[in-house]
Amino acid sequence: MKRSLNLLAVTGVLAILGSHILMQASHAAEDGESGASQTRTFTTRSIQGTWGWSASYGVVVPPAVPEPLPVVGMGTVVFDGQGGCTVTSTLNQNGTVIGPVTSDSCTYTVNPDGTGSSMTQFSDPQFPPSSSVAFVIVDHGREIRFITTDFVVGGFIAKRQ
């Protein structure tokens, strides 16, 4: 009798666990997260919209400045879905707050694998005249991770607003 109850209890627990696993797999498949390899093709439209970004730490390096300077920043970037963008930035460079400043021009490209690049131009004399970055789209298109590719050693993350 005792052995039958234990077997019945184990069977019940396994049934509950099995149904939970099936529910999780079902939700993952609905969200496009199945275990099977899926190929997603990215385009400029993949990141269309407004994104909030922040950089927790970077260093502006020579020749942009005579000596390396710490910098942090935050702002927004609006991607138009066709390769054009607008960046608004506020920086704290070595204790001096600069901005907010909005870009004069901005272009971007997105590769089919979700990597890309962007070039931004500023006319404000407090900002460098141009800035270039490389990026990758992650978290099912909800986040973009950037690294700077010019005079700043650093990176930043943008999240869809």
GISULVEN-V454173 format. One record per backbone hydrogen bond with DSSP energy under -1.0 kcal/mol. NH is the residue of the N-H (numbers start at 0). CO is the residue of the C=O. E is the energy in kcal/mol with one decimal. If there is no record, write none. Layout:
nh: <NH	NH>
co: <CO	CO>
e: <E	E>
//
This chain:
nh: <4	5	6	7	8	9	10	11	12	13	14	15	16	17	18	19	20	21	22	23	24	25	26	27	28	29	30	31	32	41	45	47	48	50	51	52	53	54	57	58	59	60	63	68	70	71	72	73	74	75	76	77	78	79	84	85	87	88	89	90	91	92	93	95	97	100	102	103	104	106	107	108	110	113	115	116	117	118	119	120	121	126	130	132	133	134	135	136	137	141	142	143	144	145	146	147	148	152	155	156	157	158	159	160>
co: <0	1	2	3	4	5	6	7	8	9	10	11	12	13	14	15	16	17	18	19	20	21	22	23	24	25	26	28	27	111	42	44	78	76	158	74	156	72	70	152	68	150	60	59	57	91	54	89	52	87	50	85	48	83	105	77	75	100	73	97	71	95	69	92	90	88	86	120	120	118	82	116	114	110	134	108	132	106	130	104	128	123	119	117	146	115	144	113	142	138	137	157	135	155	133	153	131	58	145	53	143	51	141	49>
e: <-2.1	-2.1	-2.2	-2.3	-2.6	-2.6	-2.4	-2.2	-2.4	-2.6	-2.1	-2.2	-2.7	-2.7	-2.3	-2.1	-2.5	-2.3	-2.2	-2.3	-2.5	-2.2	-2.5	-2.5	-2.3	-2.0	-1.8	-1.1	-3.9	-1.7	-1.4	-1.2	-2.7	-2.4	-2.6	-2.6	-1.9	-3.0	-1.5	-1.7	-3.1	-3.1	-1.5	-2.2	-2.4	-1.7	-1.6	-2.0	-2.0	-1.8	-2.2	-2.6	-2.6	-2.9	-1.9	-1.7	-2.8	-2.8	-2.4	-3.0	-2.7	-2.7	-1.9	-1.6	-3.1	-2.5	-2.9	-2.9	-1.3	-2.3	-1.9	-2.4	-3.5	-2.3	-2.1	-1.5	-2.0	-2.1	-2.9	-2.9	-2.2	-1.6	-2.2	-2.2	-2.4	-2.4	-1.8	-2.3	-3.0	-1.2	-1.7	-2.6	-2.5	-3.2	-2.4	-2.2	-2.5	-3.0	-1.5	-1.9	-2.9	-2.9	-1.7	-2.5>
//
